[in-house]
Amino acid sequence: MNKFMKTNKLLDYFQVANHQELMEFIKQNPNDKKVKELKELLALFEIDLESVGESDE
């Protein structure tokens, strides 16, 4: 990997190419272990993934 290229570890972890794909993955796979872990982590910061991006639609 080129030292100037940065990877997004969260996208890599979920094996998606971008944030839109990540949100689609989360919506389509609510019972996935990784999705549950992410939701639990974000809940600590009072972030609800269900409401993220709703204003964009």
HTML snippet that shows the backbone in 3Dmol.js (N, CA, C, O; Angstrom):
<script src="https://3Dmol.org/build/3Dmol-min.js"></script>
<div id="view" style="width:600px;height:400px;position:relative"></div>
<script>
const pdb = `
ATOM      1  N   MET A   1       0.843  -1.187   0.000  1.00  0.00           N
ATOM      2  CA  MET A   1       0.000   0.000   0.000  1.00  0.00           C
ATOM      3  C   MET A   1       0.883   1.242   0.000  1.00  0.00           C
ATOM      4  O   MET A   1       1.887   1.309   0.709  1.00  0.00           O
ATOM      5  N   ASN A   2       0.503   2.195  -0.784  1.00  0.00           N
ATOM      6  CA  ASN A   2       1.212   3.457  -0.868  1.00  0.00           C
ATOM      7  C   ASN A   2       1.139   4.168   0.480  1.00  0.00           C
ATOM      8  O   ASN A   2       0.069   4.239   1.085  1.00  0.00           O
ATOM      9  N   LYS A   3       2.262   4.693   0.952  1.00  0.00           N
ATOM     10  CA  LYS A   3       2.266   5.333   2.273  1.00  0.00           C
ATOM     11  C   LYS A   3       1.394   6.585   2.323  1.00  0.00           C
ATOM     12  O   LYS A   3       1.029   7.036   3.409  1.00  0.00           O
ATOM     13  N   PHE A   4       1.055   7.151   1.166  1.00  0.00           N
ATOM     14  CA  PHE A   4       0.221   8.345   1.140  1.00  0.00           C
ATOM     15  C   PHE A   4      -1.273   8.015   1.142  1.00  0.00           C
ATOM     16  O   PHE A   4      -2.110   8.884   1.386  1.00  0.00           O
ATOM     17  N   MET A   5      -1.591   6.766   0.871  1.00  0.00           N
ATOM     18  CA  MET A   5      -3.000   6.359   0.865  1.00  0.00           C
ATOM     19  C   MET A   5      -3.419   6.010   2.284  1.00  0.00           C
ATOM     20  O   MET A   5      -2.737   5.257   2.979  1.00  0.00           O
ATOM     21  N   LYS A   6      -4.530   6.555   2.697  1.00  0.00           N
ATOM     22  CA  LYS A   6      -5.060   6.241   4.019  1.00  0.00           C
ATOM     23  C   LYS A   6      -6.266   5.335   3.847  1.00  0.00           C
ATOM     24  O   LYS A   6      -7.049   5.490   2.910  1.00  0.00           O
ATOM     25  N   THR A   7      -6.404   4.389   4.760  1.00  0.00           N
ATOM     26  CA  THR A   7      -7.575   3.526   4.714  1.00  0.00           C
ATOM     27  C   THR A   7      -8.491   3.891   5.863  1.00  0.00           C
ATOM     28  O   THR A   7      -8.051   4.386   6.900  1.00  0.00           O
ATOM     29  N   ASN A   8      -9.731   3.644   5.665  1.00  0.00           N
ATOM     30  CA  ASN A   8     -10.708   3.850   6.713  1.00  0.00           C
ATOM     31  C   ASN A   8     -10.933   2.496   7.366  1.00  0.00           C
ATOM     32  O   ASN A   8     -11.538   1.609   6.764  1.00  0.00           O
ATOM     33  N   LYS A   9     -10.461   2.333   8.564  1.00  0.00           N
ATOM     34  CA  LYS A   9     -10.519   1.036   9.232  1.00  0.00           C
ATOM     35  C   LYS A   9     -11.945   0.575   9.489  1.00  0.00           C
ATOM     36  O   LYS A   9     -12.219  -0.625   9.473  1.00  0.00           O
ATOM     37  N   LEU A  10     -12.853   1.507   9.724  1.00  0.00           N
ATOM     38  CA  LEU A  10     -14.246   1.127   9.939  1.00  0.00           C
ATOM     39  C   LEU A  10     -14.836   0.538   8.659  1.00  0.00           C
ATOM     40  O   LEU A  10     -15.523  -0.483   8.701  1.00  0.00           O
ATOM     41  N   LEU A  11     -14.569   1.177   7.528  1.00  0.00           N
ATOM     42  CA  LEU A  11     -15.057   0.646   6.255  1.00  0.00           C
ATOM     43  C   LEU A  11     -14.416  -0.706   5.963  1.00  0.00           C
ATOM     44  O   LEU A  11     -15.086  -1.622   5.486  1.00  0.00           O
ATOM     45  N   ASP A  12     -13.144  -0.830   6.243  1.00  0.00           N
ATOM     46  CA  ASP A  12     -12.456  -2.110   6.058  1.00  0.00           C
ATOM     47  C   ASP A  12     -13.063  -3.190   6.941  1.00  0.00           C
ATOM     48  O   ASP A  12     -13.254  -4.323   6.499  1.00  0.00           O
ATOM     49  N   TYR A  13     -13.363  -2.846   8.173  1.00  0.00           N
ATOM     50  CA  TYR A  13     -13.921  -3.803   9.127  1.00  0.00           C
ATOM     51  C   TYR A  13     -15.257  -4.359   8.631  1.00  0.00           C
ATOM     52  O   TYR A  13     -15.538  -5.547   8.786  1.00  0.00           O
ATOM     53  N   PHE A  14     -16.073  -3.491   8.035  1.00  0.00           N
ATOM     54  CA  PHE A  14     -17.376  -3.909   7.521  1.00  0.00           C
ATOM     55  C   PHE A  14     -17.303  -4.361   6.059  1.00  0.00           C
ATOM     56  O   PHE A  14     -18.309  -4.786   5.491  1.00  0.00           O
ATOM     57  N   GLN A  15     -16.134  -4.272   5.460  1.00  0.00           N
ATOM     58  CA  GLN A  15     -15.893  -4.677   4.076  1.00  0.00           C
ATOM     59  C   GLN A  15     -16.816  -3.955   3.096  1.00  0.00           C
ATOM     60  O   GLN A  15     -17.444  -4.571   2.235  1.00  0.00           O
ATOM     61  N   VAL A  16     -16.879  -2.638   3.250  1.00  0.00           N
ATOM     62  CA  VAL A  16     -17.648  -1.787   2.349  1.00  0.00           C
ATOM     63  C   VAL A  16     -16.724  -0.713   1.789  1.00  0.00           C
ATOM     64  O   VAL A  16     -15.651  -0.457   2.335  1.00  0.00           O
ATOM     65  N   ALA A  17     -17.151  -0.087   0.694  1.00  0.00           N
ATOM     66  CA  ALA A  17     -16.292   0.874   0.009  1.00  0.00           C
ATOM     67  C   ALA A  17     -16.453   2.314   0.490  1.00  0.00           C
ATOM     68  O   ALA A  17     -15.524   3.115   0.386  1.00  0.00           O
ATOM     69  N   ASN A  18     -17.647   2.640   1.021  1.00  0.00           N
ATOM     70  CA  ASN A  18     -17.878   4.024   1.423  1.00  0.00           C
ATOM     71  C   ASN A  18     -18.920   4.076   2.535  1.00  0.00           C
ATOM     72  O   ASN A  18     -19.483   3.054   2.928  1.00  0.00           O
ATOM     73  N   HIS A  19     -19.164   5.281   3.031  1.00  0.00           N
ATOM     74  CA  HIS A  19     -20.075   5.438   4.170  1.00  0.00           C
ATOM     75  C   HIS A  19     -21.524   5.135   3.798  1.00  0.00           C
ATOM     76  O   HIS A  19     -22.288   4.648   4.631  1.00  0.00           O
ATOM     77  N   GLN A  20     -21.903   5.416   2.568  1.00  0.00           N
ATOM     78  CA  GLN A  20     -23.266   5.090   2.133  1.00  0.00           C
ATOM     79  C   GLN A  20     -23.477   3.575   2.156  1.00  0.00           C
ATOM     80  O   GLN A  20     -24.516   3.100   2.614  1.00  0.00           O
ATOM     81  N   GLU A  21     -22.500   2.821   1.665  1.00  0.00           N
ATOM     82  CA  GLU A  21     -22.594   1.361   1.708  1.00  0.00           C
ATOM     83  C   GLU A  21     -22.631   0.863   3.149  1.00  0.00           C
ATOM     84  O   GLU A  21     -23.320  -0.110   3.456  1.00  0.00           O
ATOM     85  N   LEU A  22     -21.898   1.524   4.022  1.00  0.00           N
ATOM     86  CA  LEU A  22     -21.904   1.141   5.434  1.00  0.00           C
ATOM     87  C   LEU A  22     -23.294   1.320   6.028  1.00  0.00           C
ATOM     88  O   LEU A  22     -23.790   0.433   6.722  1.00  0.00           O
ATOM     89  N   MET A  23     -23.925   2.455   5.763  1.00  0.00           N
ATOM     90  CA  MET A  23     -25.267   2.693   6.293  1.00  0.00           C
ATOM     91  C   MET A  23     -26.271   1.693   5.719  1.00  0.00           C
ATOM     92  O   MET A  23     -27.162   1.232   6.432  1.00  0.00           O
ATOM     93  N   GLU A  24     -26.133   1.359   4.443  1.00  0.00           N
ATOM     94  CA  GLU A  24     -27.010   0.356   3.836  1.00  0.00           C
ATOM     95  C   GLU A  24     -26.794  -1.005   4.492  1.00  0.00           C
ATOM     96  O   GLU A  24     -27.753  -1.726   4.765  1.00  0.00           O
ATOM     97  N   PHE A  25     -25.529  -1.354   4.744  1.00  0.00           N
ATOM     98  CA  PHE A  25     -25.212  -2.622   5.393  1.00  0.00           C
ATOM     99  C   PHE A  25     -25.850  -2.682   6.777  1.00  0.00           C
ATOM    100  O   PHE A  25     -26.419  -3.703   7.163  1.00  0.00           O
ATOM    101  N   ILE A  26     -25.753  -1.594   7.509  1.00  0.00           N
ATOM    102  CA  ILE A  26     -26.316  -1.538   8.862  1.00  0.00           C
ATOM    103  C   ILE A  26     -27.834  -1.705   8.819  1.00  0.00           C
ATOM    104  O   ILE A  26     -28.403  -2.436   9.630  1.00  0.00           O
ATOM    105  N   LYS A  27     -28.485  -1.031   7.877  1.00  0.00           N
ATOM    106  CA  LYS A  27     -29.944  -1.131   7.761  1.00  0.00           C
ATOM    107  C   LYS A  27     -30.386  -2.526   7.340  1.00  0.00           C
ATOM    108  O   LYS A  27     -31.412  -3.021   7.804  1.00  0.00           O
ATOM    109  N   GLN A  28     -29.613  -3.159   6.463  1.00  0.00           N
ATOM    110  CA  GLN A  28     -29.993  -4.468   5.930  1.00  0.00           C
ATOM    111  C   GLN A  28     -29.599  -5.626   6.840  1.00  0.00           C
ATOM    112  O   GLN A  28     -30.099  -6.738   6.671  1.00  0.00           O
ATOM    113  N   ASN A  29     -28.715  -5.383   7.794  1.00  0.00           N
ATOM    114  CA  ASN A  29     -28.200  -6.451   8.651  1.00  0.00           C
ATOM    115  C   ASN A  29     -28.254  -6.071  10.127  1.00  0.00           C
ATOM    116  O   ASN A  29     -27.219  -6.068  10.795  1.00  0.00           O
ATOM    117  N   PRO A  30     -29.438  -5.749  10.651  1.00  0.00           N
ATOM    118  CA  PRO A  30     -29.523  -5.279  12.042  1.00  0.00           C
ATOM    119  C   PRO A  30     -29.103  -6.321  13.078  1.00  0.00           C
ATOM    120  O   PRO A  30     -28.770  -5.961  14.208  1.00  0.00           O
ATOM    121  N   ASN A  31     -29.113  -7.594  12.717  1.00  0.00           N
ATOM    122  CA  ASN A  31     -28.744  -8.643  13.669  1.00  0.00           C
ATOM    123  C   ASN A  31     -27.307  -9.117  13.517  1.00  0.00           C
ATOM    124  O   ASN A  31     -26.879 -10.038  14.212  1.00  0.00           O
ATOM    125  N   ASP A  32     -26.560  -8.493  12.613  1.00  0.00           N
ATOM    126  CA  ASP A  32     -25.156  -8.836  12.424  1.00  0.00           C
ATOM    127  C   ASP A  32     -24.366  -8.470  13.679  1.00  0.00           C
ATOM    128  O   ASP A  32     -24.598  -7.424  14.286  1.00  0.00           O
ATOM    129  N   LYS A  33     -23.441  -9.331  14.056  1.00  0.00           N
ATOM    130  CA  LYS A  33     -22.661  -9.110  15.278  1.00  0.00           C
ATOM    131  C   LYS A  33     -21.914  -7.775  15.235  1.00  0.00           C
ATOM    132  O   LYS A  33     -21.899  -7.038  16.221  1.00  0.00           O
ATOM    133  N   LYS A  34     -21.297  -7.467  14.096  1.00  0.00           N
ATOM    134  CA  LYS A  34     -20.543  -6.214  13.975  1.00  0.00           C
ATOM    135  C   LYS A  34     -21.466  -5.001  14.096  1.00  0.00           C
ATOM    136  O   LYS A  34     -21.105  -3.995  14.706  1.00  0.00           O
ATOM    137  N   VAL A  35     -22.651  -5.105  13.513  1.00  0.00           N
ATOM    138  CA  VAL A  35     -23.621  -4.004  13.576  1.00  0.00           C
ATOM    139  C   VAL A  35     -24.059  -3.785  15.017  1.00  0.00           C
ATOM    140  O   VAL A  35     -24.133  -2.649  15.486  1.00  0.00           O
ATOM    141  N   LYS A  36     -24.346  -4.865  15.709  1.00  0.00           N
ATOM    142  CA  LYS A  36     -24.749  -4.754  17.117  1.00  0.00           C
ATOM    143  C   LYS A  36     -23.644  -4.117  17.951  1.00  0.00           C
ATOM    144  O   LYS A  36     -23.915  -3.264  18.797  1.00  0.00           O
ATOM    145  N   GLU A  37     -22.402  -4.527  17.717  1.00  0.00           N
ATOM    146  CA  GLU A  37     -21.270  -3.955  18.460  1.00  0.00           C
ATOM    147  C   GLU A  37     -21.139  -2.458  18.186  1.00  0.00           C
ATOM    148  O   GLU A  37     -20.913  -1.672  19.106  1.00  0.00           O
ATOM    149  N   LEU A  38     -21.280  -2.069  16.926  1.00  0.00           N
ATOM    150  CA  LEU A  38     -21.174  -0.656  16.568  1.00  0.00           C
ATOM    151  C   LEU A  38     -22.279   0.157  17.230  1.00  0.00           C
ATOM    152  O   LEU A  38     -22.026   1.241  17.755  1.00  0.00           O
ATOM    153  N   LYS A  39     -23.503  -0.364  17.207  1.00  0.00           N
ATOM    154  CA  LYS A  39     -24.623   0.341  17.832  1.00  0.00           C
ATOM    155  C   LYS A  39     -24.412   0.488  19.336  1.00  0.00           C
ATOM    156  O   LYS A  39     -24.724   1.532  19.908  1.00  0.00           O
ATOM    157  N   GLU A  40     -23.882  -0.555  19.978  1.00  0.00           N
ATOM    158  CA  GLU A  40     -23.607  -0.479  21.417  1.00  0.00           C
ATOM    159  C   GLU A  40     -22.547   0.578  21.708  1.00  0.00           C
ATOM    160  O   GLU A  40     -22.672   1.344  22.663  1.00  0.00           O
ATOM    161  N   LEU A  41     -21.517   0.617  20.893  1.00  0.00           N
ATOM    162  CA  LEU A  41     -20.447   1.599  21.079  1.00  0.00           C
ATOM    163  C   LEU A  41     -20.976   3.020  20.888  1.00  0.00           C
ATOM    164  O   LEU A  41     -20.687   3.903  21.696  1.00  0.00           O
ATOM    165  N   LEU A  42     -21.741   3.240  19.837  1.00  0.00           N
ATOM    166  CA  LEU A  42     -22.271   4.576  19.574  1.00  0.00           C
ATOM    167  C   LEU A  42     -23.297   5.000  20.613  1.00  0.00           C
ATOM    168  O   LEU A  42     -23.451   6.193  20.877  1.00  0.00           O
ATOM    169  N   ALA A  43     -23.996   4.046  21.205  1.00  0.00           N
ATOM    170  CA  ALA A  43     -24.970   4.364  22.253  1.00  0.00           C
ATOM    171  C   ALA A  43     -24.280   5.000  23.457  1.00  0.00           C
ATOM    172  O   ALA A  43     -24.886   5.804  24.165  1.00  0.00           O
ATOM    173  N   LEU A  44     -23.024   4.649  23.691  1.00  0.00           N
ATOM    174  CA  LEU A  44     -22.266   5.261  24.786  1.00  0.00           C
ATOM    175  C   LEU A  44     -22.121   6.768  24.586  1.00  0.00           C
ATOM    176  O   LEU A  44     -21.984   7.522  25.549  1.00  0.00           O
ATOM    177  N   PHE A  45     -22.152   7.195  23.323  1.00  0.00           N
ATOM    178  CA  PHE A  45     -22.029   8.611  22.988  1.00  0.00           C
ATOM    179  C   PHE A  45     -23.378   9.211  22.596  1.00  0.00           C
ATOM    180  O   PHE A  45     -23.452  10.295  22.018  1.00  0.00           O
ATOM    181  N   GLU A  46     -24.447   8.474  22.927  1.00  0.00           N
ATOM    182  CA  GLU A  46     -25.819   8.899  22.646  1.00  0.00           C
ATOM    183  C   GLU A  46     -26.049   9.182  21.163  1.00  0.00           C
ATOM    184  O   GLU A  46     -26.737  10.136  20.800  1.00  0.00           O
ATOM    185  N   ILE A  47     -25.461   8.334  20.308  1.00  0.00           N
ATOM    186  CA  ILE A  47     -25.655   8.429  18.862  1.00  0.00           C
ATOM    187  C   ILE A  47     -26.537   7.266  18.436  1.00  0.00           C
ATOM    188  O   ILE A  47     -26.214   6.102  18.672  1.00  0.00           O
ATOM    189  N   ASP A  48     -27.654   7.601  17.806  1.00  0.00           N
ATOM    190  CA  ASP A  48     -28.599   6.590  17.343  1.00  0.00           C
ATOM    191  C   ASP A  48     -28.472   6.466  15.827  1.00  0.00           C
ATOM    192  O   ASP A  48     -28.808   7.397  15.095  1.00  0.00           O
ATOM    193  N   LEU A  49     -27.990   5.326  15.358  1.00  0.00           N
ATOM    194  CA  LEU A  49     -27.811   5.135  13.922  1.00  0.00           C
ATOM    195  C   LEU A  49     -29.121   5.186  13.153  1.00  0.00           C
ATOM    196  O   LEU A  49     -29.129   5.511  11.965  1.00  0.00           O
ATOM    197  N   GLU A  50     -30.216   4.871  13.807  1.00  0.00           N
ATOM    198  CA  GLU A  50     -31.510   4.892  13.125  1.00  0.00           C
ATOM    199  C   GLU A  50     -31.881   6.311  12.706  1.00  0.00           C
ATOM    200  O   GLU A  50     -32.581   6.492  11.710  1.00  0.00           O
ATOM    201  N   SER A  51     -31.430   7.308  13.441  1.00  0.00           N
ATOM    202  CA  SER A  51     -31.785   8.689  13.120  1.00  0.00           C
ATOM    203  C   SER A  51     -30.721   9.390  12.280  1.00  0.00           C
ATOM    204  O   SER A  51     -30.975  10.471  11.748  1.00  0.00           O
ATOM    205  N   VAL A  52     -29.542   8.799  12.151  1.00  0.00           N
ATOM    206  CA  VAL A  52     -28.470   9.407  11.366  1.00  0.00           C
ATOM    207  C   VAL A  52     -28.834   9.346   9.891  1.00  0.00           C
ATOM    208  O   VAL A  52     -29.177   8.282   9.376  1.00  0.00           O
ATOM    209  N   GLY A  53     -28.759  10.480   9.215  1.00  0.00           N
ATOM    210  CA  GLY A  53     -29.024  10.543   7.791  1.00  0.00           C
ATOM    211  C   GLY A  53     -30.475  10.729   7.413  1.00  0.00           C
ATOM    212  O   GLY A  53     -30.774  10.897   6.231  1.00  0.00           O
ATOM    213  N   GLU A  54     -31.388  10.706   8.365  1.00  0.00           N
ATOM    214  CA  GLU A  54     -32.803  10.869   8.040  1.00  0.00           C
ATOM    215  C   GLU A  54     -33.094  12.241   7.457  1.00  0.00           C
ATOM    216  O   GLU A  54     -33.990  12.376   6.623  1.00  0.00           O
ATOM    217  N   SER A  55     -32.363  13.253   7.873  1.00  0.00           N
ATOM    218  CA  SER A  55     -32.611  14.601   7.367  1.00  0.00           C
ATOM    219  C   SER A  55     -32.173  14.739   5.911  1.00  0.00           C
ATOM    220  O   SER A  55     -32.612  15.654   5.215  1.00  0.00           O
ATOM    221  N   ASP A  56     -31.300  13.825   5.444  1.00  0.00           N
ATOM    222  CA  ASP A  56     -30.823  13.868   4.067  1.00  0.00           C
ATOM    223  C   ASP A  56     -31.815  13.269   3.087  1.00  0.00           C
ATOM    224  O   ASP A  56     -31.746  13.540   1.888  1.00  0.00           O
ATOM    225  N   GLU A  57     -32.743  12.453   3.588  1.00  0.00           N
ATOM    226  CA  GLU A  57     -33.651  11.741   2.690  1.00  0.00           C
ATOM    227  C   GLU A  57     -34.823  12.586   2.294  1.00  0.00           C
ATOM    228  O   GLU A  57     -35.683  12.133   1.539  1.00  0.00           O
TER     229      GLU A  57
END
`;
const viewer = $3Dmol.createViewer("view");
viewer.addModel(pdb, "pdb");
viewer.setStyle({}, {cartoon: {color: "spectrum"}});
viewer.zoomTo();
viewer.render();
</script>
